Structures are given as C-alpha cells and as structure tokens.
Amino acid sequence: MTKKPAQFYHAGCPVCMEAEQKVAHALDTNRFDLEIIHLGEQKNRIGEAESKGVKSVPALVLDGVPFHINYGAGIEDLKK
C-alpha cells in the first residue's frame, strides 16, 4: 500500500501547536506520509500552501484537499 501525502501547515502559534499535537500526529503513519511545514520559518512555502487552498493556519491537506482546523492566523498575515 502506498502512503498518501499529507501536509500540516502552521505558524507556530499556540492554536497551531495544539492542532499539531492533537490532529496531525493522530494520523495513521501507515496510511499517510505527513510533512509538517512551519510557515513562520519557511515563508518560501506560503505560495505552495495557497496553491493547495490553504486560507488560514493551522490547516491539514490530505490528498490535495485542505481542512482548516481552527483559526490561528490568516495566510495573508504570514506574508508580512
């Protein structure tokens, strides 16, 4: 079985860190290949997140579909 891609985008805020611990790390690692991307530290990947439909963080993208978990910061705020 091939693992499906999963990206967890966050900005390091308390809401994002809680979502990472409770949601992202709850994924079945036998089914998903999880990549955690800190957009506060990796601003060069903001465009990638936007192209996948991420509007705010924290967000989990599974098979190219974004799921916005809670509201920590808008993607526009991360560009500043």
MOTA-V843402 format. One record per backbone hydrogen bond with DSSP energy under -0.5 kcal/mol. CO is the residue of the C=O (numbers start at 1). NH is the residue of the N-H. If there is no record, write none. Layout:
BEGIN
CO|NH / CO|NH
END
This chain:
BEGIN
4|33 / 5|63 / 6|35 / 7|9 / 7|61 / 8|37 / 9|58 / 9|59 / 10|39 / 10|40 / 13|17 / 14|18 / 15|19 / 16|20 / 17|21 / 18|22 / 19|23 / 19|24 / 20|25 / 23|26 / 24|27 / 27|29 / 28|31 / 28|32 / 31|4 / 32|34 / 33|6 / 35|8 / 35|37 / 36|38 / 37|10 / 37|39 / 38|41 / 38|42 / 42|45 / 43|46 / 45|49 / 46|50 / 47|51 / 48|52 / 49|52 / 49|54 / 50|53 / 55|75 / 57|72 / 57|73 / 58|69 / 58|70 / 59|9 / 60|62 / 60|67 / 61|7 / 61|63 / 62|65 / 64|66 / 65|62 / 67|60 / 67|69 / 70|72 / 73|57 / 74|77 / 74|78 / 75|79 / 76|79 / 77|80
END
